[in-house]
Structure formats: C-alpha cells, structure tokens
Amino acid sequence: MKLIKNEQIEKNVVKLTIEIDKEAFEKALEKSYKKNVKQIAIPGFRKGKAPRKIIEKYYGEGVFYEDAVNFVCPEAYEFAVKESGIDPVDRPEIDIENIGNEEALVLSATVTVKPEVTLGEYKGIKCEKVVYETKDEDVEAEVKAMAEKNARMINVEDRAVKMGDITVIDFEGFCDGVAFEGGKGTDHTLEIGSGQFIPGFEDQLVGAEIGVETEVNVTFPEEYHSKDLQGKPAVFKVTVKEIKEKELPAIDDDFAKDVSEFETLDEYKNSIKERLDKSNEARTKSEFENKLVEAVCENAEVEIPQCMIDNRIEDLTKDFGYRLSSQGLSLEQYMQITGATADSFKEQFKDQAEAQVKSSLVLEKISKEENVEVTDEDIEAELQRMADMYGMELDKVKTLIGDNEKESIKNDLIIRKTVEFIADNAKVSKPKAKSASKAKAEKSDDEEKLEKKTTKSTAKKTAEKKAEKTDAE
C-alpha cells in the first residue's frame, strides 16, 4: 500500500488518500468470502459450498466488498498516519474513492489533527505566590473537631432547652386556626440551631421546658416547597419530650490514645501539624503552578478543534458522575432533580474543557521547545510511588502496567516536568501567607462547584421527602 495524497482541506483537517494494491485487496476479498460463504445459499449448490465467482455473479461483484474494506482499512489508515506524520485527535471519516475486483482499492481518510500552537512568553512569568501556613489554632480546630466526633449524648431533665441541644419533640402547625396537611410530627429529633426547620422555629424553642406546650410563631418562606403555605403566617404547638446535650471528652493524653496511635496529646498534635504542613505545602505549590499555567496559556494562541473540546466535556461528565455516585447520587437523578437536560448539563463544562485542552496543548508545545525528557529512572520512581499509594509490591504494579499505560505515565511526567520548568523560571512576587483554616475554607473551583451542586440536589431531594412527612421544616 502507499500514501497517494496528504492534503489539508481546512484548518486542522487533513485528507489522506491511500492505495491498497489489487493483490492485497484480493486477499481481503477472499477472506470476506470465507467469512460469509456458510450463510449463502445458491440454487444448485449446497448451502455454504458455492464458489466465490458464482456468488459474485449471482449477487453482484460487490457482495464481499464491505467486509473486505473493513479488513484492510485499519491497517491502511495506521500506515497513512505514520507515513504522513499527522497527529489525529478524532476518528477518521472513511470514503471509498475506487474499488473493483481487478483494481487497486483507493480509500480516503478525512480526520481532524492536533492544532499548531503559537507560544507567547512562558519564561520569566511574574506571579504572586500565596504560602499556606499551619497556625496553632488550625491544630486546635482539628483536635476540637475530633472531640466533637467522640462526644457523648447526655439526657438533661433539670433545665430548659438551650442552643445546641438535641431535642425530641411533638408538634402540630395551624394556619388561621386550622391544622394544615403535613404540619404534624411525633417524636421528631431536632438539633436546636441546625437550621433544619423553617427560619425562627428553632430559636423560639430556646427556653422551652420538658412536657410544657410552647407556641411557635413563624412565617413560611415565599419560595416554600408547598405553594399553599408560601408566605403564610403559622402557629406551631410544640411539646419538648426529651433534651440531650453533647458531653465532650477531656482533651488529654487519654483522649489522644483513644483517637490515634499516639501515647500523648503533644504527639497527637504534632502529627496533625505535620499532616497540615504537608497539605499546605502541596496546596501552595499547586496553586502557584496553576496560576503560572493560566498566564502562559493566556500568552499563547491556538485554534482548538471542536471535537477536542467535545471529547474533554465527555471526560468531565463521566468524572462528575463518578464523584456524584460516591455521594449516593446518580447522574440521572441529579439531572432529574435539577431539571437539567443532557445538553444543558454538558454546556456547563464547556469553558473548563476548553481551558484544559488549551493548557495541555500549550504545555506539550513548551515541552518540545525545551526538550523536556523523562528517563527510565523517572518512570521507575513514579511506579514506586503508585505501588506505595496502593500498598502493592513494585513488581506487581509493573505486571499490571501495559505499554499504553506506560506511555501515558511518561506523557504525564513530561507535562509535570514542563510545569516545574515554568515555575523554576518564574519571577515570584512577595508571597502572602494564609492559615490552614482559611485554606480549608477556600476550596478549588471544581470542588466548590461539585459540592454546591450536590448539596443543592440532595437538599431538594430531602425537601421533597420532608414535604410528604412534615411542613414544619
């Protein structure tokens, strides 16, 4: 076979014309005949025994063309891509230019290729570096959170309700003196201050005593799930049946032994600080590098084929679905709850997908300009890191890594080294320091977006269930 023509028919689209000689095509036709002959019945012959020439005369010369073309096409396309040196980014569109039993087969493959990148400034980029530091209060906050997780619930009978208590209540709601549907509940557990019920409800239970009926006056929100109650005033008659409060454990050496592998509280706190230090160091590095990559991409020019963006959107959609499933929600349920269509759901990833594709193209171009290379030692170290992460032996990991996976690891390492090269050559402006508590509060855009969407979905789903159960919430 040979590549007859390699022509650019439009921006980032190439048409390859390939000739498969008649001998090779004849072999493909014979293979197609052997594959299909058993299903062919010709008068005068037992089924599956008719000669190829008889079948072609009976059904037409092209009876075996389709499978024959399918047999030779993959190899022909792979050959043409290698010969032309193009870098396809999508599946090709195959057309038959010439075909015949006694002729060479001529195919054309029209395919989108990786676009050219025009680099701007990428060395000596000026960038502010935010350094995240661990403060004593960050460590104390972690200890306190662990104490909250290990708190005991104590029954209280000698005082009234206060903020933060866990109560068990009976209630019934009335609008204009008439009980409304869904406004009644029995033995309902409510944490005062949790915001579980409508605004004002929980605040008015502060000071309520066990067994004494308390009137709670509220107004339903204008956007309440039940249209009949939207914006209406209501009175709830509430009886507190139980009061419980959290009893936090003493934060001492015994506490440290209970919640960790350490013998003393100081050792436990030191371990928390070490963990936070590593986390802060990683975040400092990651955010600084992300800012640099954004700046480098802004300086570069590239016309991205739509198929590359669409493919990345598909990847992001799948990733979002995996993350939802880890929180007990399917992608289909999410779209039903939020009222999103498949198109509108994918549209929200468009900008993110385009940015990621561009950064990948730009970094790849820089890696070639700077001759960034990955050694066997680099790959070995990465495989060891993977082995350590999954608690496996290095040799076992190597048996699971095929050539394609190894090539992917190599490409990832090249990109990582390229980003490090940009960072090493950057001009760092005066760093700002932030504490770990602020770092924890300021999540990445992707995390925040996922959390907000998932929380919103779960809240709506919960609200629908609660609407059937009670209208006090």
Long-range contacts (C-beta under 8 A, 24 or more apart in sequence): 1-75, 1-76, 1-79, 3-79, 3-80, 3-83, 3-84, 4-106, 6-80, 6-83, 6-84, 6-86, 9-110, 11-115, 11-303, 12-112, 12-113, 12-114, 12-115, 12-303, 12-305, 13-110, 13-111, 13-112, 13-113, 13-305, 14-84, 14-86, 14-110, 14-111, 14-113, 15-108, 15-109, 15-110, 16-77, 16-80, 16-81, 16-84, 16-86, 16-92, 16-108, 16-109, 16-110, 16-111, 17-97, 17-106, 17-107, 17-108, 18-76, 18-77, 18-79, 18-80, 18-106, 18-107, 18-108, 18-109, 19-104, 19-105, 19-106, 20-72, 20-76, 20-104, 20-105, 20-106, 20-107, 21-104, 22-102, 22-103, 22-104, 22-105, 24-72, 24-105, 25-68, 25-72, 25-103, 25-104, 25-105, 26-101, 28-67, 28-68, 28-69, 28-71, 28-72, 28-105, 29-64, 29-65, 29-68, 29-101, 31-67, 31-68, 31-71, 32-64, 32-65, 32-66, 32-67, 32-68, 32-71, 33-64, 35-67, 36-64, 36-67, 56-101, 61-100, 61-101, 62-99, 65-99, 68-105, 69-96, 69-99, 69-105, 69-107, 72-105, 73-107, 76-107, 77-107, 77-109, 80-109, 86-111, 86-113, 87-113, 87-114, 88-112, 88-113, 88-114, 89-113, 89-114, 89-305, 89-307, 89-308, 89-311, 90-305, 90-307, 90-308, 90-311, 112-305, 112-307, 112-308, 114-361, 115-302, 115-303, 115-304, 115-305, 115-361, 116-302, 117-300, 117-301, 117-302, 117-361, 117-362, 117-364, 117-365, 118-300, 118-301, 118-302, 119-299, 119-300, 119-362, 119-365, 119-366, 119-369, 120-296, 120-298, 120-299, 120-300, 120-301, 121-296, 121-299, 122-296, 122-299, 122-300, 122-362, 122-366, 122-422, 123-422, 123-425, 124-425, 124-426, 124-427, 125-292, 125-295, 125-296, 125-422, 125-425, 125-426, 125-427, 126-426, 126-427, 126-429, 127-288, 127-291, 127-292, 127-295, 127-426, 127-427, 127-428, 127-429, 128-291, 128-428, 128-429, 128-430, 128-431, 128-432, 129-284, 129-288, 129-428, 129-429, 129-431, 129-432, 130-284, 130-287, 130-288, 130-431, 130-432, 130-433, 130-434, 131-280, 131-284, 131-431, 131-432, 131-433, 131-434, 132-280, 132-281, 132-283, 132-284, 132-433, 132-434, 132-435, 132-436, 132-438, 132-439, 133-280, 133-433, 133-434, 133-435, 133-436, 134-273, 134-276, 134-277, 134-280, 134-435, 134-436, 135-435, 135-436, 135-437, 137-435, 137-437, 138-276, 138-435, 138-436, 138-437, 139-269, 139-272, 139-273, 139-276, 141-437, 142-272, 142-276, 143-251, 143-268, 143-269, 143-272, 144-251, 146-259, 147-248, 147-249, 147-251, 147-255, 148-246, 148-248, 150-248, 150-249, 150-255, 150-258, 150-259, 151-246, 151-247, 151-248, 151-249, 152-246, 152-247, 152-249, 153-244, 153-245, 153-246, 153-247, 154-244, 154-245, 154-246, 154-247, 155-242, 155-243, 155-244, 156-243, 156-244, 156-245, 157-210, 157-243, 159-243, 160-206, 160-207, 160-208, 160-209, 161-192, 161-205, 161-206, 161-207, 161-208, 161-209, 161-240, 161-243, 162-192, 162-206, 162-207, 162-245, 163-192, 163-193, 163-206, 164-191, 164-192, 164-193, 164-245, 164-246, 165-191, 165-192, 165-243, 165-244, 165-245, 166-190, 166-191, 166-192, 166-243, 166-244, 166-245, 166-246, 167-191, 167-192, 167-205, 167-240, 167-241, 167-242, 167-243, 167-244, 168-240, 168-241, 168-242, 169-205, 169-238, 169-239, 169-240, 169-241, 170-238, 170-239, 170-241, 171-216, 171-236, 171-237, 171-238, 171-239, 171-472, 172-236, 172-237, 173-234, 173-235, 173-236, 173-471, 173-472, 174-234, 174-235, 174-236, 174-237, 175-229, 175-232, 175-233, 175-234, 180-228, 180-229, 180-234, 180-471, 181-471, 182-226, 182-467, 182-468, 182-469, 182-470, 182-471, 183-234, 183-236, 183-470, 183-471, 183-472, 184-470, 185-469, 185-470, 185-472, 187-241, 188-470, 196-473, 197-472, 197-473, 198-224, 198-472, 198-473, 201-236, 201-472, 205-238, 205-240, 208-238, 208-240, 209-240, 210-240, 210-241, 210-242, 210-243, 211-239, 211-240, 211-241, 212-239, 212-240, 213-237, 213-238, 213-239, 214-238, 214-239, 214-240, 225-463, 225-464, 225-467, 226-467, 226-471, 229-471, 236-472, 276-436, 279-436, 279-439, 280-436, 280-439, 283-439, 285-423, 288-423, 288-428, 289-419, 289-420, 289-422, 289-423, 292-419, 292-422, 292-423, 292-426, 293-359, 293-362, 293-363, 293-419, 293-422, 294-359, 296-362, 296-363, 296-366, 296-422, 297-355, 297-358, 297-359, 297-362, 300-358, 300-362, 300-365, 302-358, 302-361, 302-362, 304-354, 304-357, 304-358, 304-361, 308-357, 309-350, 309-353, 309-354, 309-357, 312-349, 312-353, 312-354, 312-356, 312-357, 313-346, 313-349, 313-350, 313-353, 315-353, 316-349, 316-352, 316-353, 317-345, 317-346, 317-349, 320-349, 320-450, 323-450, 323-454, 324-454, 327-454, 327-458, 329-454, 329-457, 329-458, 329-461, 333-457, 333-461, 334-453, 334-454, 334-457, 337-457, 337-460, 337-461, 338-453, 338-456, 338-457, 338-460, 352-446, 360-415, 363-415, 363-418, 363-419, 364-414, 364-415, 364-418, 366-418, 366-421, 366-422, 367-414, 367-415, 367-417, 367-418, 370-418, 370-421, 372-414, 372-417, 372-418, 372-421, 373-414, 374-410, 374-413, 374-414, 374-417, 378-413, 378-417, 379-406, 379-409, 379-410, 379-413, 382-409, 382-413, 383-409
